[in-house]
Amino acid sequence: MKKCPDCGMVIANQAIRCPKCKFNFAESNDTSGVAVPAEAAAVSAAATGVASAPKGATGILPMVDVNAGNVDELYNQLKAAVVKRKTEFDHFIDFLENRTNWLTAPAELEGPLACDKGLLIRSVAVTKQLLRIKDTIMPQLDEESAIIIGLFHDVGKVGIEGKPYFLVKESAAPTTTSTLGLSFSTRISTTDSTPKNTYSINPKLVHMDIGVRSLYLVSQYMLLSDDEAQAISYATNVASLGGNLSPYTLILKTAVDLQANVYENPDTVASYSFTVIEPK
């Protein structure tokens, strides 16, 4: 344990910031001999804006564009930032990466992320949204908790071990008919006609809402607070709560809505001048 030099609160050695006064140990020369992982410090900076503003300044950073080209790097940064619950977190990550299709599953049946890695892209992007806005909406939310509920709120879309939620099927190549009545595949003559995977939902899975399945999977490996459990279960289905939302659920829903309805729609981003940046 270590003591915050600003407010005196005793916190875990691995903590990046004081949960009470927000003192940033990554910026301090006096870390009581505790090394702060560079990846964790980077995530903390991305959440607070300290990397682009003078110390003490406030503000929300522009959203990082999460795509197939950079999602692995951003995902690894988020994983490295979890230190207080590292053991149970790493066990769950090992299960996801080695015994499910977490790294390759689509996020949806149709839409921009109905593609390979779609689920990972959406999960990382939602987590980045959550980190960048939480200090304004809910500074009490611990960064590790934000990473856990952000990454895993939709993890039920992997299904279960041996039974993926989405089944892949290859679409037949489109055909055209010549004036002679002969049919042929357009795949032969075009360079952009590679068939795109389409998906269906696995009928062999026991039916559960995605949020319920997500909680079912996470809770086998991680001890969650009741706020975290509600957020994971209901962030994409808040109507069933009848207005009884935990603050964690409310802020996660905000991040999900921003990502799915704004940042995955280039026309909306352009029309309303939302700023999206490529990570360096």
Secondary structure, DSSP 8 states (H G I E B T S, - for coil): -EE-TTT--EE-TT-SB-TTT--BTTT-S--TT----HHHHHHHHHHH-TTTS-TT------EE---TTTHHHHHHHHHHT--TTHHHHHHHHHHHHHHS-TTT--S-SSSTT-STTHHHHHHHHHHHHHHHHHHHH-TTS-HHHHHHHHHHTTGGGG-BTTB-SEEEEE----EEE-TTS-EEEGGGT-SS----EEEEE-TTS----HHHHHHHHHHTT----HHHHHHHHHTT-GGGGTT---HHHHHHHHHHHHIIIIIT-HHHHHHTT--EE---
